[in-house]
Amino acid sequence: MRDYDPYQHAEELGVKVIHRRLTTGTGLWVPDLGVIFIQDGMRVVHDRSTLAHEIGHADLGHWDSRPKHEVMADRYAAERMVDPEQLADLMRWSPDPSRWSLEMGVSTRLIRVYWNQHRRELEAA
């Protein structure tokens, strides 16, 4: 099982994480402040997945949310949150990405992003 902790990673990067009510989206990287805002009250799986995505923006040096950057941040988060061996085992157990998500504690969105990037390797496993 992958032991990536987005909260620890944010701390290591010197990025402050603040939970609050957001009116648009579930997370926001504010580079000028070195702060990531996360929607308050989300389930743990979505909280961690959103934070990993926003850390992607921070670590990749993004200053805006153009579509290309959103894709890059999703891939960044998926690579850190998804354990390929665990996912391969889960795929043999169930064909349902929602079940994989629950078992791994990763959002279905990031599971799908990872799947799209690594389909060939996962199907061969």
Residue pairs with C-beta under 8 A, 6 or more apart in sequence:
1 83
1 86
2 80
2 81
2 82
2 83
2 86
4 52
4 80
4 81
6 48
6 51
6 52
6 55
6 80
6 81
7 17
7 48
7 51
9 52
9 55
9 80
10 16
10 17
10 36
10 51
10 55
10 58
13 55
13 58
13 59
14 34
15 34
15 35
15 36
15 55
15 58
16 33
16 34
16 35
16 36
17 35
17 36
17 38
17 51
18 35
18 36
18 37
18 38
19 37
19 38
19 39
19 40
20 37
20 38
20 39
20 40
21 39
21 40
21 41
22 28
22 37
22 38
22 39
22 40
25 39
26 38
26 39
26 42
26 46
26 50
27 36
27 37
27 38
27 39
27 50
27 51
27 53
27 54
28 36
28 37
28 54
29 35
29 36
29 54
29 57
29 58
29 62
30 36
30 37
31 57
31 58
31 62
31 63
34 58
36 51
36 54
36 55
36 58
38 47
38 50
38 51
38 54
39 47
39 50
42 50
44 105
45 101
45 102
45 105
45 106
45 107
46 107
48 81
48 105
48 106
49 77
49 81
49 106
49 107
49 109
49 110
50 107
52 76
52 77
52 80
52 81
52 110
53 73
53 74
53 76
53 77
53 110
54 73
55 76
55 77
56 62
56 72
56 73
56 74
56 75
56 76
56 77
57 65
57 69
57 73
59 76
60 69
60 72
60 73
60 76
62 69
62 72
62 73
74 109
74 110
74 113
75 113
75 117
77 110
77 113
78 106
78 110
78 111
78 113
78 114
78 117
79 114
79 117
81 104
81 106
81 110
81 114
82 104
82 106
82 110
82 111
82 114
83 104
84 114
84 118
84 121
84 122
84 125
85 125
86 103
86 104
87 100
87 104
87 111
87 114
87 115
87 122
88 122
88 125
90 99
90 100
90 103
90 104
91 100
91 122
91 125
93 99
94 100
97 108
97 111
97 112
97 115
98 108
100 108
100 111
101 107
101 108
101 111
104 111
115 122
